[in-house]
Amino acid sequence: MCKNVGTVDRIVRAIVGVVALIASLFFIEGTLQWILGGIGVMMLFIAITSSCPLYSLLNISSCKVED
């Protein structure tokens, strides 16, 4: 997998992932709990690996171009 997620994008995804996981574990119940948990795990995985499958499909990159 090639890296296509920049630093700011990674930070935002990590924060959103942590908030979604905390909300799903402590504040939300039912089906929404599982949905938020899945979104949180997915966001943290993308933040850790710096690679977004949707960005790859759409040929988008938020990384700075190195000359």
Phi, psi and omega in degrees: 000133177271152180281128179223016180240121182283177185296311181296318178299319179296317180296315180297316179296321179295317179296313179298320179297315180295316179298317180296319178294317179297316179298318182290331182277327189242336190241340186244146177231161175087207183296321180299329178299315180291322179295312179297322177298317178295318178296318179298315179296316180298316180295319178293321178298316179295320179296322181287317184273346182061027181223123180250120180300323179293320176300321179296317180296322182268001180057048179247147175216134175256008176281150175286140181281129177266131181272000000 
